[in-house]
Amino acid sequence: MAYTVTVIADGASIDQVNAAQLSYLEALEAEIGGPAQVLPCFRAWAKGVEHGIKALSPEEDQLSAAWLLATNAAKRRASPLLGNAKGIDFLFSIKHP
């Protein structure tokens, strides 16, 4: 896998964090159409953030929208696994060799 997610959750146990991380990644991949779509969607979204939505081609706009929908769905699925933790966030990053 060329990417990972870091779970931020004050007060969560390591088991809760690990379960939430796995759940988030599984939901992200399922919602976005499989692991092969994750990086293209992320890159399109990041391009839109950096350069503005007008810089996106119609295809990139669709990929960016898919990214937003998938990350929201993944957060909804994984967050409950963190119990009463505070400051919950999921930070996606690309692994560099």
Secondary structure as the mmCIF struct_conf table of DSSP 4:
data_model
#
loop_
_struct_conf.conf_type_id
_struct_conf.id
_struct_conf.beg_label_comp_id
_struct_conf.beg_label_asym_id
_struct_conf.beg_label_seq_id
_struct_conf.end_label_comp_id
_struct_conf.end_label_asym_id
_struct_conf.end_label_seq_id
STRN STRN1 TYR A 3 ASP A 10
TURN_TY1_P TURN_TY1_P1 GLY A 11 GLY A 11
HELX_RH_AL_P HELX_RH_AL_P1 ILE A 14 ILE A 32
TURN_TY1_P TURN_TY1_P2 GLY A 33 GLY A 33
BEND BEND1 GLY A 34 GLY A 34
HELX_RH_AL_P HELX_RH_AL_P2 PRO A 35 HIS A 51
HELX_RH_3T_P HELX_RH_3T_P1 ILE A 53 ALA A 55
BEND BEND2 LEU A 56 LEU A 56
HELX_RH_AL_P HELX_RH_AL_P3 PRO A 58 ALA A 78
HELX_RH_3T_P HELX_RH_3T_P2 SER A 79 LEU A 82
TURN_TY1_P TURN_TY1_P3 GLY A 83 ASN A 84
STRN STRN2 LYS A 86 ILE A 94
#
